[in-house]
Amino acid sequence: MSRRCELTGKGPMVGNNVSHAKNRTRRRFLPNLNDVTLTSDALGRAFKFRISASALRTVDHRGGLDAFLAKAPDGDLSPAALKVKRDVAKAATDAG
């Protein structure tokens, strides 16, 4: 399983551990990923995603999964999230 957020594309970063003596060794900064279930209002069903904590806060701030996916760039989304985005857009055009 890759350490990449399915909604924002956030992945590991690299940097240095710096000791008190200023010795530098390489290290990785991993994203804070959580397994969550998000509900789509337009589709009326739930989807499981592995997303970062910051992405979860952004989803809440924007008003839910449907609103987040409407603004999210396609390049950042995983294939599963991209399929949900297309389904939500289709449901929105059919209803409206």
Contacts in CASP RR format, 6 or more apart in sequence:
PFRMAT RR
TARGET T0000
AUTHOR 0000-0000-0000
METHOD contacts of the structure
MODEL  1
MSRRCELTGKGPMVGNNVSHAKNRTRRRFLPNLNDVTLTSDALGRAFKFR
ISASALRTVDHRGGLDAFLAKAPDGDLSPAALKVKRDVAKAATDAG
1 50 0 8 1.000
3 11 0 8 1.000
3 12 0 8 1.000
3 30 0 8 1.000
3 31 0 8 1.000
3 33 0 8 1.000
4 10 0 8 1.000
4 11 0 8 1.000
4 31 0 8 1.000
4 78 0 8 1.000
5 11 0 8 1.000
5 31 0 8 1.000
5 33 0 8 1.000
5 50 0 8 1.000
5 51 0 8 1.000
5 52 0 8 1.000
5 55 0 8 1.000
6 49 0 8 1.000
6 50 0 8 1.000
6 51 0 8 1.000
6 77 0 8 1.000
6 78 0 8 1.000
6 80 0 8 1.000
6 81 0 8 1.000
7 49 0 8 1.000
7 51 0 8 1.000
7 52 0 8 1.000
7 55 0 8 1.000
7 59 0 8 1.000
7 68 0 8 1.000
7 69 0 8 1.000
7 72 0 8 1.000
7 76 0 8 1.000
7 77 0 8 1.000
7 78 0 8 1.000
7 81 0 8 1.000
8 51 0 8 1.000
8 52 0 8 1.000
8 54 0 8 1.000
8 55 0 8 1.000
8 58 0 8 1.000
8 72 0 8 1.000
8 76 0 8 1.000
9 76 0 8 1.000
9 77 0 8 1.000
9 78 0 8 1.000
10 31 0 8 1.000
10 52 0 8 1.000
10 54 0 8 1.000
10 55 0 8 1.000
11 30 0 8 1.000
11 31 0 8 1.000
12 28 0 8 1.000
12 29 0 8 1.000
12 30 0 8 1.000
12 31 0 8 1.000
13 28 0 8 1.000
13 29 0 8 1.000
14 26 0 8 1.000
14 27 0 8 1.000
14 28 0 8 1.000
14 29 0 8 1.000
15 26 0 8 1.000
15 27 0 8 1.000
15 28 0 8 1.000
15 29 0 8 1.000
16 24 0 8 1.000
16 25 0 8 1.000
16 26 0 8 1.000
16 27 0 8 1.000
17 24 0 8 1.000
17 25 0 8 1.000
17 26 0 8 1.000
17 27 0 8 1.000
18 24 0 8 1.000
31 52 0 8 1.000
32 52 0 8 1.000
32 53 0 8 1.000
32 54 0 8 1.000
33 50 0 8 1.000
33 51 0 8 1.000
33 52 0 8 1.000
34 50 0 8 1.000
34 51 0 8 1.000
34 52 0 8 1.000
34 53 0 8 1.000
34 56 0 8 1.000
35 48 0 8 1.000
35 49 0 8 1.000
35 50 0 8 1.000
36 48 0 8 1.000
36 49 0 8 1.000
36 50 0 8 1.000
36 51 0 8 1.000
36 56 0 8 1.000
37 46 0 8 1.000
37 47 0 8 1.000
37 48 0 8 1.000
37 49 0 8 1.000
38 46 0 8 1.000
38 47 0 8 1.000
38 49 0 8 1.000
38 59 0 8 1.000
38 64 0 8 1.000
38 65 0 8 1.000
39 45 0 8 1.000
39 46 0 8 1.000
39 47 0 8 1.000
39 65 0 8 1.000
40 46 0 8 1.000
40 47 0 8 1.000
40 65 0 8 1.000
40 66 0 8 1.000
40 84 0 8 1.000
40 87 0 8 1.000
40 88 0 8 1.000
41 64 0 8 1.000
41 65 0 8 1.000
41 66 0 8 1.000
42 66 0 8 1.000
42 88 0 8 1.000
42 91 0 8 1.000
42 92 0 8 1.000
42 95 0 8 1.000
43 84 0 8 1.000
43 87 0 8 1.000
43 88 0 8 1.000
43 91 0 8 1.000
47 65 0 8 1.000
47 80 0 8 1.000
47 84 0 8 1.000
49 78 0 8 1.000
49 80 0 8 1.000
49 81 0 8 1.000
51 59 0 8 1.000
58 68 0 8 1.000
59 65 0 8 1.000
59 68 0 8 1.000
62 68 0 8 1.000
62 71 0 8 1.000
65 84 0 8 1.000
65 88 0 8 1.000
66 88 0 8 1.000
66 92 0 8 1.000
69 77 0 8 1.000
69 81 0 8 1.000
69 84 0 8 1.000
69 85 0 8 1.000
69 88 0 8 1.000
70 85 0 8 1.000
70 88 0 8 1.000
70 89 0 8 1.000
72 81 0 8 1.000
72 85 0 8 1.000
74 82 0 8 1.000
74 85 0 8 1.000
77 85 0 8 1.000
END
